[in-house]
Amino acid sequence: MPHQTLYKFRSWSDPIHKRWLTERQVYFASPAQFNDPFDCAINYRYDLLSNEEKFEKYISFLKKEKSQLSEEELKEEAKKWMSERLLEKEALLENNKKIIRDMVYTKVGVLSLTKTKKPVLLWSHYSDNHKGFCIGYNREILIQDFMKKYNDYKKMVFYEIDIKYSETYPIIIPKKDITPTEYISKPLSTKAKFWEYENEKRILLLGGSREITTVPAEAISEVIMGCKMPDRDQIKIGEYVIKNLSQVSLMLCKMHEEKFELIFQKIN
């Protein structure tokens, strides 16, 4: 069974992007760095909790803010909060949004990859208007490498999610029995419908925001050069791949002569 290939589009003129190939670096970005203001900014719907669930939330908040109170005093205070409908007030909702957003921005690292190399828009948006390049990764080797690194000595946790594309926000109610997948993955795995062409897969690293790591050479299976990449850059990439990554399929994008699409010519 052939392995799954995941792709990352880069610019050869950017020294940091170049390191993804020459030093085999990958980067788990903070969601704060994303270009889409809606990305990873989906809010939890406290206002949709039942009265019983809201009461439990108030108790939970009060235990953190007023830990000196007895159980009876906590319940009485929670009843006051219930009567004032604090969980439905804009100030508290905004504060909760900020807390969650700050946690995601500082604690979660995201490696954004795509399951396709074909869309013209991917090359236009993420590969220096077709003058850059694209790296194809062997998913299985990539995952094995991350398992060794992050589910062991670094005490970080990673897992994969496939992005879902939607016209509307998913509804996430932070009830008591909410699963970790719903609480963490759902806001990070839903994007606007107009991004659907990206066909994105994400690898989340909990506790690894802005983490840089190096992957093994065998994790790279393809290197594709953009159809507008200058000849001098094609020569540099070609020489590097042939010398250092002999297992890699080296390809060059070409414009189809009859259709609005790209074709991929194998060089090595």
Short mmCIF file of the C-alpha atoms (twelve columns), coordinates in Angstrom:
data_MODEL
# 
_entry.id   MODEL 
# 
loop_
_atom_site.group_PDB 
_atom_site.id 
_atom_site.type_symbol 
_atom_site.label_atom_id 
_atom_site.label_alt_id 
_atom_site.label_comp_id 
_atom_site.label_asym_id 
_atom_site.label_seq_id 
_atom_site.Cartn_x 
_atom_site.Cartn_y 
_atom_site.Cartn_z 
_atom_site.pdbx_PDB_model_num 
ATOM 1   C CA . MET A 1   0.000   0.000  0.000   1 
ATOM 2   C CA . PRO A 2   1.543   3.363  -1.000  1 
ATOM 3   C CA . HIS A 3   2.260   5.856  1.746   1 
ATOM 4   C CA . GLN A 4   0.269   9.053  2.108   1 
ATOM 5   C CA . THR A 5   2.134   12.190 1.057   1 
ATOM 6   C CA . LEU A 6   1.555   15.511 2.811   1 
ATOM 7   C CA . TYR A 7   2.775   18.753 1.276   1 
ATOM 8   C CA . LYS A 8   4.200   22.077 2.418   1 
ATOM 9   C CA . PHE A 9   4.609   25.027 0.027   1 
ATOM 10  C CA . ARG A 10  7.605   27.314 0.580   1 
ATOM 11  C CA . SER A 11  9.487   30.247 -0.958  1 
ATOM 12  C CA . TRP A 12  13.097  29.640 -2.035  1 
ATOM 13  C CA . SER A 13  13.881  33.361 -1.672  1 
ATOM 14  C CA . ASP A 14  13.012  33.273 2.057   1 
ATOM 15  C CA . PRO A 15  15.991  31.973 4.117   1 
ATOM 16  C CA . ILE A 16  13.675  30.554 6.803   1 
ATOM 17  C CA . HIS A 17  11.548  28.740 4.225   1 
ATOM 18  C CA . LYS A 18  14.697  27.409 2.562   1 
ATOM 19  C CA . ARG A 19  15.677  25.643 5.812   1 
ATOM 20  C CA . TRP A 20  12.626  23.386 5.485   1 
ATOM 21  C CA . LEU A 21  14.625  21.668 2.742   1 
ATOM 22  C CA . THR A 22  18.305  22.357 3.414   1 
ATOM 23  C CA . GLU A 23  18.081  21.671 7.170   1 
ATOM 24  C CA . ARG A 24  14.892  19.562 7.095   1 
ATOM 25  C CA . GLN A 25  13.241  21.858 9.626   1 
ATOM 26  C CA . VAL A 26  9.514   21.963 10.325  1 
ATOM 27  C CA . TYR A 27  7.743   24.575 12.418  1 
ATOM 28  C CA . PHE A 28  4.705   24.302 14.691  1 
ATOM 29  C CA . ALA A 29  3.255   27.790 14.365  1 
ATOM 30  C CA . SER A 30  1.200   29.612 16.961  1 
ATOM 31  C CA . PRO A 31  -2.361  30.254 15.739  1 
ATOM 32  C CA . ALA A 32  -1.605  33.923 16.464  1 
ATOM 33  C CA . GLN A 33  0.522   33.872 13.296  1 
ATOM 34  C CA . PHE A 34  -2.252  32.710 10.956  1 
ATOM 35  C CA . ASN A 35  -3.433  34.976 8.150   1 
ATOM 36  C CA . ASP A 36  -7.124  34.115 8.621   1 
ATOM 37  C CA . PRO A 37  -8.660  36.067 11.573  1 
ATOM 38  C CA . PHE A 38  -11.354 33.385 11.985  1 
ATOM 39  C CA . ASP A 39  -8.855  30.516 12.176  1 
ATOM 40  C CA . CYS A 40  -8.703  28.971 15.681  1 
ATOM 41  C CA . ALA A 41  -10.943 31.794 16.968  1 
ATOM 42  C CA . ILE A 42  -14.215 29.891 17.272  1 
ATOM 43  C CA . ASN A 43  -15.819 30.542 20.647  1 
ATOM 44  C CA . TYR A 44  -17.367 28.203 23.194  1 
ATOM 45  C CA . ARG A 45  -21.113 28.739 23.689  1 
ATOM 46  C CA . TYR A 46  -21.526 29.171 27.444  1 
ATOM 47  C CA . ASP A 47  -24.906 30.781 26.756  1 
ATOM 48  C CA . LEU A 48  -26.279 27.458 25.467  1 
ATOM 49  C CA . LEU A 49  -25.611 25.526 28.680  1 
ATOM 50  C CA . SER A 50  -28.596 24.262 30.653  1 
ATOM 51  C CA . ASN A 51  -29.322 25.934 34.005  1 
ATOM 52  C CA . GLU A 52  -27.833 22.945 35.828  1 
ATOM 53  C CA . GLU A 53  -24.671 23.118 33.696  1 
ATOM 54  C CA . LYS A 54  -24.396 26.876 34.267  1 
ATOM 55  C CA . PHE A 55  -24.681 26.333 38.019  1 
ATOM 56  C CA . GLU A 56  -21.843 23.799 37.874  1 
ATOM 57  C CA . LYS A 57  -19.744 26.297 35.890  1 
ATOM 58  C CA . TYR A 58  -20.344 28.982 38.520  1 
ATOM 59  C CA . ILE A 59  -19.255 26.584 41.258  1 
ATOM 60  C CA . SER A 60  -16.120 25.753 39.272  1 
ATOM 61  C CA . PHE A 61  -15.276 29.452 38.734  1 
ATOM 62  C CA . LEU A 62  -15.934 30.316 42.380  1 
ATOM 63  C CA . LYS A 63  -13.665 27.545 43.662  1 
ATOM 64  C CA . LYS A 64  -10.814 29.176 41.778  1 
ATOM 65  C CA . GLU A 65  -11.641 32.773 42.711  1 
ATOM 66  C CA . LYS A 66  -12.860 32.251 46.305  1 
ATOM 67  C CA . SER A 67  -11.222 29.050 47.474  1 
ATOM 68  C CA . GLN A 68  -11.733 30.044 51.130  1 
ATOM 69  C CA . LEU A 69  -15.520 29.579 50.903  1 
ATOM 70  C CA . SER A 70  -17.229 26.487 52.276  1 
ATOM 71  C CA . GLU A 71  -19.388 24.260 50.077  1 
ATOM 72  C CA . GLU A 72  -22.570 25.906 51.357  1 
ATOM 73  C CA . GLU A 73  -21.161 29.391 50.836  1 
ATOM 74  C CA . LEU A 74  -20.096 28.440 47.293  1 
ATOM 75  C CA . LYS A 75  -23.618 27.284 46.499  1 
ATOM 76  C CA . GLU A 76  -25.159 30.473 47.865  1 
ATOM 77  C CA . GLU A 77  -22.742 32.609 45.847  1 
ATOM 78  C CA . ALA A 78  -23.436 30.524 42.750  1 
ATOM 79  C CA . LYS A 79  -27.186 31.122 43.199  1 
ATOM 80  C CA . LYS A 80  -26.499 34.875 43.189  1 
ATOM 81  C CA . TRP A 81  -24.511 34.532 39.981  1 
ATOM 82  C CA . MET A 82  -27.353 32.514 38.488  1 
ATOM 83  C CA . SER A 83  -29.862 35.231 39.326  1 
ATOM 84  C CA . GLU A 84  -27.590 37.845 37.740  1 
ATOM 85  C CA . ARG A 85  -27.079 35.626 34.648  1 
ATOM 86  C CA . LEU A 86  -23.341 36.322 34.633  1 
ATOM 87  C CA . LEU A 87  -22.520 33.631 32.069  1 
ATOM 88  C CA . GLU A 88  -24.718 35.475 29.595  1 
ATOM 89  C CA . LYS A 89  -23.185 38.894 30.165  1 
ATOM 90  C CA . GLU A 90  -20.982 40.196 27.405  1 
ATOM 91  C CA . ALA A 91  -18.078 41.200 29.672  1 
ATOM 92  C CA . LEU A 92  -17.696 37.704 31.128  1 
ATOM 93  C CA . LEU A 93  -18.118 36.053 27.737  1 
ATOM 94  C CA . GLU A 94  -15.454 38.313 26.269  1 
ATOM 95  C CA . ASN A 95  -13.129 37.538 29.169  1 
ATOM 96  C CA . ASN A 96  -13.605 33.792 28.631  1 
ATOM 97  C CA . LYS A 97  -12.868 34.239 24.929  1 
ATOM 98  C CA . LYS A 98  -9.633  36.054 25.774  1 
ATOM 99  C CA . ILE A 99  -8.532  33.380 28.260  1 
ATOM 100 C CA . ILE A 100 -9.136  30.583 25.760  1 
ATOM 101 C CA . ARG A 101 -7.552  32.501 22.883  1 
ATOM 102 C CA . ASP A 102 -4.432  33.281 24.932  1 
ATOM 103 C CA . MET A 103 -4.149  29.626 25.971  1 
ATOM 104 C CA . VAL A 104 -4.408  28.428 22.356  1 
ATOM 105 C CA . TYR A 105 -1.931  31.037 21.123  1 
ATOM 106 C CA . THR A 106 0.686   30.211 23.753  1 
ATOM 107 C CA . LYS A 107 0.221   26.459 24.233  1 
ATOM 108 C CA . VAL A 108 -0.726  24.982 20.851  1 
ATOM 109 C CA . GLY A 109 1.663   24.528 17.929  1 
ATOM 110 C CA . VAL A 110 0.207   23.805 14.499  1 
ATOM 111 C CA . LEU A 111 2.010   22.189 11.579  1 
ATOM 112 C CA . SER A 112 -0.222  22.950 8.596   1 
ATOM 113 C CA . LEU A 113 0.157   20.598 5.646   1 
ATOM 114 C CA . THR A 114 -1.994  19.800 2.637   1 
ATOM 115 C CA . LYS A 115 -2.996  16.511 1.041   1 
ATOM 116 C CA . THR A 116 -2.563  17.822 -2.500  1 
ATOM 117 C CA . LYS A 117 0.084   19.552 -4.621  1 
ATOM 118 C CA . LYS A 118 -2.216  20.310 -7.562  1 
ATOM 119 C CA . PRO A 119 -4.265  23.477 -6.890  1 
ATOM 120 C CA . VAL A 120 -2.887  26.540 -8.682  1 
ATOM 121 C CA . LEU A 121 -4.017  28.726 -5.762  1 
ATOM 122 C CA . LEU A 122 -1.772  26.861 -3.314  1 
ATOM 123 C CA . TRP A 123 1.235   27.668 -5.475  1 
ATOM 124 C CA . SER A 124 0.063   31.271 -5.879  1 
ATOM 125 C CA . HIS A 125 -0.577  31.916 -2.172  1 
ATOM 126 C CA . TYR A 126 2.119   29.897 -0.414  1 
ATOM 127 C CA . SER A 127 4.947   29.379 -2.886  1 
ATOM 128 C CA . ASP A 128 5.975   32.877 -3.932  1 
ATOM 129 C CA . ASN A 129 3.595   33.040 -6.915  1 
ATOM 130 C CA . HIS A 130 4.931   29.786 -8.381  1 
ATOM 131 C CA . LYS A 131 8.574   30.853 -8.012  1 
ATOM 132 C CA . GLY A 132 8.995   28.708 -4.892  1 
ATOM 133 C CA . PHE A 133 8.913   24.999 -4.170  1 
ATOM 134 C CA . CYS A 134 6.896   22.313 -2.440  1 
ATOM 135 C CA . ILE A 135 8.073   19.509 -0.151  1 
ATOM 136 C CA . GLY A 136 6.238   16.175 -0.054  1 
ATOM 137 C CA . TYR A 137 6.497   14.297 3.260   1 
ATOM 138 C CA . ASN A 138 5.983   10.610 3.899   1 
ATOM 139 C CA . ARG A 139 3.228   10.856 6.509   1 
ATOM 140 C CA . GLU A 140 4.054   7.546  8.226   1 
ATOM 141 C CA . ILE A 141 7.732   8.414  8.749   1 
ATOM 142 C CA . LEU A 142 6.820   11.932 9.879   1 
ATOM 143 C CA . ILE A 143 4.374   10.599 12.475  1 
ATOM 144 C CA . GLN A 144 6.819   7.964  13.732  1 
ATOM 145 C CA . ASP A 145 9.434   10.688 14.217  1 
ATOM 146 C CA . PHE A 146 7.009   12.903 16.160  1 
ATOM 147 C CA . MET A 147 5.936   9.976  18.349  1 
ATOM 148 C CA . LYS A 148 9.544   9.395  19.395  1 
ATOM 149 C CA . LYS A 149 10.137  13.079 20.102  1 
ATOM 150 C CA . TYR A 150 6.959   14.333 21.660  1 
ATOM 151 C CA . ASN A 151 5.168   11.466 23.344  1 
ATOM 152 C CA . ASP A 152 8.276   10.627 25.328  1 
ATOM 153 C CA . TYR A 153 11.035  12.850 26.649  1 
ATOM 154 C CA . LYS A 154 9.627   16.266 25.739  1 
ATOM 155 C CA . LYS A 155 6.296   15.483 27.418  1 
ATOM 156 C CA . MET A 156 4.337   17.185 24.661  1 
ATOM 157 C CA . VAL A 157 1.347   15.599 22.967  1 
ATOM 158 C CA . PHE A 158 0.663   15.644 19.250  1 
ATOM 159 C CA . TYR A 159 -2.185  14.391 17.135  1 
ATOM 160 C CA . GLU A 160 -3.519  14.769 13.607  1 
ATOM 161 C CA . ILE A 161 -6.726  16.432 12.487  1 
ATOM 162 C CA . ASP A 162 -8.304  16.830 9.056   1 
ATOM 163 C CA . ILE A 163 -9.717  20.294 8.508   1 
ATOM 164 C CA . LYS A 164 -13.462 20.535 7.984   1 
ATOM 165 C CA . TYR A 165 -14.800 23.419 5.910   1 
ATOM 166 C CA . SER A 166 -18.054 25.142 6.741   1 
ATOM 167 C CA . GLU A 167 -20.188 28.201 5.977   1 
ATOM 168 C CA . THR A 168 -20.943 28.654 9.698   1 
ATOM 169 C CA . TYR A 169 -19.216 28.211 13.050  1 
ATOM 170 C CA . PRO A 170 -19.531 24.828 14.725  1 
ATOM 171 C CA . ILE A 171 -21.455 24.999 18.002  1 
ATOM 172 C CA . ILE A 172 -19.226 24.021 20.926  1 
ATOM 173 C CA . ILE A 173 -20.990 23.847 24.286  1 
ATOM 174 C CA . PRO A 174 -18.462 23.512 27.175  1 
ATOM 175 C CA . LYS A 175 -20.592 21.103 29.200  1 
ATOM 176 C CA . LYS A 176 -19.217 18.790 31.858  1 
ATOM 177 C CA . ASP A 177 -18.977 15.694 29.640  1 
ATOM 178 C CA . ILE A 178 -17.396 17.451 26.643  1 
ATOM 179 C CA . THR A 179 -14.625 15.311 25.151  1 
ATOM 180 C CA . PRO A 180 -11.053 16.582 24.659  1 
ATOM 181 C CA . THR A 181 -11.596 16.176 20.915  1 
ATOM 182 C CA . GLU A 182 -14.583 18.522 20.985  1 
ATOM 183 C CA . TYR A 183 -12.971 21.014 23.359  1 
ATOM 184 C CA . ILE A 184 -9.568  21.298 21.681  1 
ATOM 185 C CA . SER A 185 -9.831  19.909 18.169  1 
ATOM 186 C CA . LYS A 186 -13.144 21.325 17.010  1 
ATOM 187 C CA . PRO A 187 -12.181 25.024 17.173  1 
ATOM 188 C CA . LEU A 188 -8.805  24.214 15.595  1 
ATOM 189 C CA . SER A 189 -10.164 21.996 12.849  1 
ATOM 190 C CA . THR A 190 -12.974 24.057 11.328  1 
ATOM 191 C CA . LYS A 191 -12.270 26.694 8.688   1 
ATOM 192 C CA . ALA A 192 -14.333 28.790 6.319   1 
ATOM 193 C CA . LYS A 193 -15.644 27.124 3.175   1 
ATOM 194 C CA . PHE A 194 -13.571 29.377 0.920   1 
ATOM 195 C CA . TRP A 195 -10.363 27.633 2.138   1 
ATOM 196 C CA . GLU A 196 -11.586 24.234 0.966   1 
ATOM 197 C CA . TYR A 197 -9.161  24.109 -1.966  1 
ATOM 198 C CA . GLU A 198 -6.311  23.700 0.544   1 
ATOM 199 C CA . ASN A 199 -7.461  20.203 1.615   1 
ATOM 200 C CA . GLU A 200 -5.523  20.762 4.827   1 
ATOM 201 C CA . LYS A 201 -4.290  18.329 7.429   1 
ATOM 202 C CA . ARG A 202 -2.908  19.659 10.687  1 
ATOM 203 C CA . ILE A 203 -0.592  18.134 13.233  1 
ATOM 204 C CA . LEU A 204 -1.207  19.762 16.611  1 
ATOM 205 C CA . LEU A 205 1.497   19.875 19.247  1 
ATOM 206 C CA . LEU A 206 0.041   20.610 22.683  1 
ATOM 207 C CA . GLY A 207 2.636   22.470 24.703  1 
ATOM 208 C CA . GLY A 208 4.740   23.172 21.609  1 
ATOM 209 C CA . SER A 209 3.717   26.551 20.244  1 
ATOM 210 C CA . ARG A 210 6.451   27.889 17.901  1 
ATOM 211 C CA . GLU A 211 8.438   24.650 18.235  1 
ATOM 212 C CA . ILE A 212 11.090  24.002 15.575  1 
ATOM 213 C CA . THR A 213 12.331  20.478 14.960  1 
ATOM 214 C CA . THR A 214 14.321  18.565 12.361  1 
ATOM 215 C CA . VAL A 215 12.838  15.572 10.548  1 
ATOM 216 C CA . PRO A 216 14.846  12.630 9.175   1 
ATOM 217 C CA . ALA A 217 15.913  12.732 5.528   1 
ATOM 218 C CA . GLU A 218 13.744  9.719  4.681   1 
ATOM 219 C CA . ALA A 219 10.644  11.687 5.744   1 
ATOM 220 C CA . ILE A 220 10.997  13.751 2.552   1 
ATOM 221 C CA . SER A 221 9.709   11.889 -0.493  1 
ATOM 222 C CA . GLU A 222 9.164   14.649 -3.082  1 
ATOM 223 C CA . VAL A 223 10.501  18.084 -3.962  1 
ATOM 224 C CA . ILE A 224 8.562   20.015 -6.605  1 
ATOM 225 C CA . MET A 225 9.754   23.278 -8.149  1 
ATOM 226 C CA . GLY A 226 7.264   25.953 -9.212  1 
ATOM 227 C CA . CYS A 227 6.554   26.615 -12.888 1 
ATOM 228 C CA . LYS A 228 7.988   30.156 -12.599 1 
ATOM 229 C CA . MET A 229 11.060  29.269 -10.539 1 
ATOM 230 C CA . PRO A 230 14.166  30.921 -12.055 1 
ATOM 231 C CA . ASP A 231 16.651  28.577 -13.727 1 
ATOM 232 C CA . ARG A 232 19.392  29.444 -11.231 1 
ATOM 233 C CA . ASP A 233 17.179  28.344 -8.329  1 
ATOM 234 C CA . GLN A 234 16.172  25.155 -10.118 1 
ATOM 235 C CA . ILE A 235 19.865  24.302 -10.506 1 
ATOM 236 C CA . LYS A 236 20.582  24.966 -6.801  1 
ATOM 237 C CA . ILE A 237 17.666  22.859 -5.586  1 
ATOM 238 C CA . GLY A 238 18.430  20.101 -8.085  1 
ATOM 239 C CA . GLU A 239 22.074  19.904 -7.018  1 
ATOM 240 C CA . TYR A 240 21.130  19.861 -3.339  1 
ATOM 241 C CA . VAL A 241 18.505  17.129 -3.723  1 
ATOM 242 C CA . ILE A 242 20.712  14.868 -5.873  1 
ATOM 243 C CA . LYS A 243 23.615  15.201 -3.432  1 
ATOM 244 C CA . ASN A 244 21.765  15.026 -0.099  1 
ATOM 245 C CA . LEU A 245 18.360  13.436 -0.680  1 
ATOM 246 C CA . SER A 246 18.929  10.646 -3.169  1 
ATOM 247 C CA . GLN A 247 15.635  8.928  -2.279  1 
ATOM 248 C CA . VAL A 248 13.569  11.977 -3.268  1 
ATOM 249 C CA . SER A 249 11.512  12.357 -6.451  1 
ATOM 250 C CA . LEU A 250 12.512  15.724 -7.924  1 
ATOM 251 C CA . MET A 251 9.849   17.336 -10.090 1 
ATOM 252 C CA . LEU A 252 9.178   20.515 -12.013 1 
ATOM 253 C CA . CYS A 253 5.752   22.109 -12.431 1 
ATOM 254 C CA . LYS A 254 4.622   22.826 -15.963 1 
ATOM 255 C CA . MET A 255 1.566   24.668 -17.239 1 
ATOM 256 C CA . HIS A 256 -0.829  22.390 -19.110 1 
ATOM 257 C CA . GLU A 257 -1.102  23.404 -22.745 1 
ATOM 258 C CA . GLU A 258 -4.889  22.982 -22.965 1 
ATOM 259 C CA . LYS A 259 -6.271  23.233 -19.414 1 
ATOM 260 C CA . PHE A 260 -6.012  25.622 -16.483 1 
ATOM 261 C CA . GLU A 261 -3.988  23.193 -14.412 1 
ATOM 262 C CA . LEU A 262 -0.460  22.159 -13.549 1 
ATOM 263 C CA . ILE A 263 1.370   19.017 -14.579 1 
ATOM 264 C CA . PHE A 264 4.424   17.578 -12.853 1 
ATOM 265 C CA . GLN A 265 7.481   16.524 -14.818 1 
ATOM 266 C CA . LYS A 266 9.809   14.135 -13.006 1 
ATOM 267 C CA . ILE A 267 13.474  15.108 -13.270 1 
ATOM 268 C CA . ASN A 268 15.131  12.633 -10.926 1 
# 
